[in-house]
Amino acid sequence: MLSVVDCIDFLISPPNGPTVFDGQAETVVREVTFSDVVIDSREAQPGSLFVALPGEQVDGHQFVAEALANGAAGALIHEDVELNPQPAVVDVRRTLAPTLLANLGGPVLLRVEDTLEALQRIAAGWRARFPVRAIGVTGSIGKTTTKETVAAVLGQRYDTLKSEGNLNNEIGLPLTLLRLRPRHERAVLEMGMYSLGEIAELAAIARPHIGVVTNIGPVHLGRLGSLEAIANAKAELVEALPADGTAILNADAPLVTAMAERTEADVFTYGLDPGANLWADEIDSLGLDGISFRLHHGDEKLHVKVPMLGRHSVHTTLAAAAVGLADNLTWQEVLDGLQEPRGHLRLVVVAGINGSTILDDTYNAGPESTLAALNLLADLNGRTIAVLGDMLELGALEAEGHEKVGVRVATVVDRLITVGDLGRTMGEAALKAGMPSDHVRFAAHNAEAIEYLRETLQPDDTVLVKGSRALQMEEIVAAIASSGESPSGESPSGESPIG
């Protein structure tokens, strides 16, 4: 268990250096241990360490009392907090006397310069204590699905820790690492970013041995300005790999394959290109029953069927298989793992009203992921309806991205409903591409789209619902699901970093 002494050692001791305390004080203080680390006071339980992080809307320091009332054994703070009764306060910014620490009892407040930096340093120190092999996953789209699939594959042999949900940033990744226990043999960590340098910082904490880069696309292009800048940010993962590590790169993405020159690690490529180390052909989409294809690895050829949706899922499958092969798993272990991750995919099949079927892909949206979802619709029978909302943060490619999607809609979808101002751009592009005017509906907001769908959905209709997180289009899924609730399992709060 993480202890008070552990936290202080990680914060003020040199890396891999000796403890700052004598044995007697350390023995006494180690009785103050933490069962877990939380940033939400409502999640605090007996034994938790609560980290008081400042936020745009609220400051965690306002909830220290609530966390302690829920049983937290301590809190990280960088501001003075007045409580009644007042817990012991250890100022980690100053020289610590072992005799002071030996007298600790009950809840303890650790006063630091910056709670986020302290959380990261503690996580880095905790991770360094374990010989676990870490696998980092990044890319413009597909990070979470790839992370889940990689974890399912590695889990066939190893006790595997993985990032939960979208815990992929400067807060989420440390929280994941602090869940490491001696039993863990592998850790699969999703890595997102908002700007240059952030993945390098995450990698310094996580110390990955294998790095996967899925692709480079214009998702959130407005933040970094160019695809090249996004590629530079994502390349920080492969640059951080050790010489005996492995960079898993998408051979079908030129900006990704170019990263081979930026790492000392071995390079393993995957894709549809026969020049890749692992590649696939004879791809057949089975609609909602999954996909089948043939794998090639050296002289080996395997026919594979997996329960993942859409042709684009072949790349996810290949990336996960590549990690398994790089980590010396057998083909049987790899193939067994590929059968598991369906329940964790972003796109979820939901029973809809009036006998319809909903493809809930409301987690987020960019041109590439939207085109991939539309390609899945093209493989299905019956009437297909796309409900598409604004794709945000595309920067200079905003108009081009929406128009490209609109043109594709005209060739694969029977009906289109757009939501938002940018969604209108998609609808107008679909009309220009030849889609009948009575097959396109422009909705200003979710409620208008819901009203139209409730009036028009028929048995055997398949409805794709997709848009950026800010539009909260999960409301549409919830309103037209036969149960009245969205089972997507995704939290509607907070947008994930570039992903």
C-alpha positions, 0 to 999 in steps of 0.5 A: 500500500502507498504510505505517507512515507512513500509519498514524501520520499517520492516528492523530496528524495532523488530518484532511486535515492535512499529514504529521507527518514530513519528506520524508526520514524519510517516504521511508525509513519508507515501505519498511515497508508492509503488504499487508493488515490482519488480526485473526487471527494465523492469517491473517497472511502476509508483509506483514500488519499484525496488530491485537491486539484484546482479546476476551471469551475471548482477547486478541490480544496473546497472538498477536503473536509468532505473527503475526510468525512467520507473516510479519506486517510489524507489529502494533498493540498497546496493551499491552507485548509481550515478544518475542525478538527484540524488534521496533522499537516506535513509541509513537504516543501520544507526539511522534515524532522523524523520525530515530527512524522513519528507522532502522526496519527489519524488523517494527514494533510501533505502540503506541497507546492503544486498538487498536480505536480505532486500527483505526477511525482508520486505516480512516477515513484510508485511506477518505478517500484514495479518491474511491470512492462508498460505499453503506451497507446496514442493516435488521433483516433482509435486510442481507446479501442486499441488500448482495450483490445491490446489489454484483452490480448495481453490479458491472455497471459499476463495480469494486466492493468489498463487505463479506465475510460478516458483516463489518458491525460496528465491527471488520468495516467498518474491515477492509473499508475497508482493502481499498480500492485505487485501482481501486475505484469503489464500496464496498457496506458492510453496517452492523449495530449493537448499540446507539444511536450505532454506525451513526453511528460506522460512517458517520463512517468509511465516509462513504456517499453512498447509504444503504439501509434494508430494514426495522425488525423485532423481531430482537434487540429485547431489546437496545434495548427497542422498535421505535422505538429500533431505528428510531432506530438504523437512521436514523443511516445516512440522517442521515449522508448528504450533501445530494447523496446518496440514501436508499433506503427501503422504502415498505412499512415505516412506520418506514422511510419516516418516515426521509425526514424525517431526511435531507438527501439525496434520498429514493427509495422502493421496495416494493409500494405504487404510491406508491413510486418503484419498485414491483412487482406481479403477483408469482409465486413459481416455487418453487426456480426463483425469482420473477417480477414486474412492475416500475414506475418512472414510466411504465416497466413491465418484466417480470422473472424473477430466481433469488431464492427466495420472495416476500419477495425482491421487496423485495431485488430492488427495493432493489438496482434502486433503488440502480442507478437512483440511481447512473445505471445502465441498466435492462439493467445493473440486470437483468443484475446481478439475475441473479447473486446467488443463490450469496450468499443466506442460504437455500441449497438442499441435496440431502438424504438419501433424495432429500429437499431441504433449505432451509438457512436456519440463519444466524439467525432472527427472526419476519419472516425465518421467516415469509418462509421458511415462505411459500416452503414454501407455494409448493412441491409435495410434503411440507414439513417445518419444523425451527424453533429458538428465535428469541432476543433478541426482548425483550417480543415473545418469546412473541408472535413465536414464537406468530405463527410457530407459527400460520403453520406450521399453515397451510403445513407438513405436519410441524413439528419444534421445537428448544429451549424457545422452539421449543416455544412455536411447536409449541404455537401450531401445535397450538392453530391446528389442526395434528394432534398427530402432525405436531408433534415437540418436540426438546430439542436438535439430535441429537434432531431429527437422529435423527427426520429420518433416520428419516422423510425421504422422496423429494420431502420439502422440509425448512426448517431455521432458528433463531438462531445460538446453536442451531448448527442447521447441525449438523442440515443437515450431518447430513441432507445427502446429502454429509454436509456443509453447503454453506451457506458460513456460518461457524458462529462468532460472531453478527452484530450486529442485522440 
